[in-house]
């Protein structure tokens, strides 16, 4: 059975929308976390960093299950959201955004931390001796010197969010026109025997992912 152009482009648009928003969110959170961890030494630091990186090695379905338990109607976060907004995040495109943020955070965090660590301490100390505050160091010294890391971190976050499947299908589902992203659309097409359609969507996401990774490589 043929599908309309709107049905074909809908997963592409939802994927781009989810990836754009999630990459902006995770870029801010990942940059702040990396800045905090790069500058501080405290008891339990390795434990905190392990928690930060954990989604990178966990099966996406396990990440999705944990998010479902937290954000579902019976989860404590889900109950707070229900009380404040009188609606649930589960099976909305916002749930797909949250899933993308969680699974892409380790990549962004690691990239940003390497960028912060690469800035020589002598430069920072010299600026502090001249009276520069931490925000001035961040804006005028650190960010300019780690610009390649900033670019690569954002692009990797976008690309990882674009390809997210396991956690997304657990908490956002595969609802055409609402939460169906390219990866979940490919899964649905294969499941229903629409191999040509699956190939077409696969070609789109391969091209987008290639472009993102190429840009990340060029930013180094």
N, C-alpha and C positions, 0 to 999 in steps of 0.2 A: 504494500500500500504506500502510495506516494505521500509526502508531507509538504506542507506549504513552506514558502520562503520564511515566513514569520516563525514557524515551528523550527526551521533549521537554524536560523540566526539567534533564536531565543537563548539556547545554552551558551552561545558565544558571548552574547551581551551580558548575561548573568555572571559568567566566569570573569569577564573583564571588570565588571562592576565590583564583584567580591574581591578580586585580586588587588584592584586599585585601592579600595578602602582598607583592606587588611594589611597591605604593604605599608601604607601610611601609618596605621596604628602600631604595627610591630616595629617599624623603623624608629618611632619615638620611644616606645617602651624599651626596645633592645639597645638603643643608644644610651638612654638614661641608665639602664642596668649595667652596661659595660663601663660607663664612666664611673659609676659607683664602685664596682668591683675592682677596676684597675687602680683606683686611688686609695683603697682601704685594705687593711689587713686586720682580721678579727678572728676570734675563735669560732670555728664552725664554717669558715669561708668555703672550704672544699665541699662541705655538705650542701651549702646553698648553690654552689656552682654546678654540682651534680644534678640537683633538682632542675636547674635552668636547662641543662643539656638533655635531660631524660627523655623528652618527647622525640628526640632525634633517633633513639634506639628502640623505643617502644613501638609495637605494631599500631598502625593508625586506628585499627578497630578498637584497640584497648583505650587509646586516647579518646576516641569517640564515645566509648561506653562510660568512661569517667565523667566526661562532659555531660552526657545524657543524665547520669545520676545527680550531678550538681545542678544542672539547669532545668531538669524536668519538673513537673508540677509537684513532685514529692521531695525534690532536692531543696536544700536551704537557700541556695541562690535563686532557684526557680520560684520559690515562694516569695522571696523579696521582690523579684521582678514582677510577679503576678500582683502583688499588693500595690506596687508603685504605678505600674502601667496598665494593669487590668488586662494583660494579655501574656502569652507565653512566647519565648524565643524559639522554642523547639519547632522544627519544620517551617522555618522562615529563612529568608536569605541572610538575615542577620546571624543565624546559627552557623551558616556556612562561613561567614566572616570570622566568627569566633574560632571555628575549627582551623581555618587557615592561619590565624594569628598564633595559635598554640603550636601548630606543627612547624611553622616557619621561624618561630622565635629562636631556637638554638642556632640556626644558621646565621641569622642577623646578629645575635649576641656575640658569637664567636668572631665574626668578621669585624664588628665594631671594637671588640676588646683588643684584637690584634692591632687595630688602628691606633687606639689610645696608647697601648704599650710601646708602639713604634716611635712615639714622640719622645725625644731625649729629655731626661730629667733635668739636665744642666740648663736647658733652654727655659724650662718651666720655673726652676729655682731662680734663675737670673731675672725673669719677669716678676716673680713674687718679691724679690729684693727691691725692685723698682716701684712696688706698691700695687701691682696688678692683682685684682680679685679673681676668684675662681671662674666667674662668668666671663670676665675679660680674657682669661687664659683660654677658655673654651671657644670664644668667638673669634679672637684675633690670632691665636697660635695653634691650638689643637685642631680645630676644624680645617683651617687651610692646609696644615701639614698632613692631615689624614683624609684629604678629599677623595682619593681613590678608594679608600675603605668605605667611606660614606656612600659613594656611588655603587660599589659592588654590593654592599649590605642591602641597599634598597632593591636593587635588581634581583638579587638572590631571594629576597623575601617575596617579591612579586611573582617570580617564576615558581617558587615552591607553593605559594598559594594557588597559582593557576593549575597546578597538577594535583592538588589535594583531592583524594577520593574517599579513603576509608573512614576518617573521622567525620567528613561531610555527610556521607550517606547515613551515618548513624544518628546524627542530630538534626540534619536538615532534610533528609530524605531525597527523593528523586522525582519531585513534582514538576511536570512540564509547565514552563511559563512562570514558575515561582521560585523553585530551588534547584532546578536541573542545570547543573554545570556541564561543561564539555566532558570531563571524565565520567560523570554519572550517566550522561547521555550516551556515551560510547558503550558503557556497560548495558544499558537498556536496549540499545540497538542490537548488540550481539546476542543478548538474551532472547530477543524476539526474531532473530534470524535476518536482520537488515544489515548484512555485511557491507554492502556498498556504502550505506550511510555511516556505518562505524568507521570505515576507511576514510571517508571525507572528513568527519570530525577529528579523526586521529591525525590527518594531514594538517589540519588547522592548528591543533595544539602542538604538534611537532614543530611547525614553522614558528609559532609564537615562542615556544621554549628555546628553540635554537637562537632566535633573535635576542632573547633576554640573556642567555649564556654568552653569546658573542659580545654583547654590550658589556657584560660583567668582565669578560677577559680583556676587552679594550680599555677598561677603566683602571686596570692594574698598572 
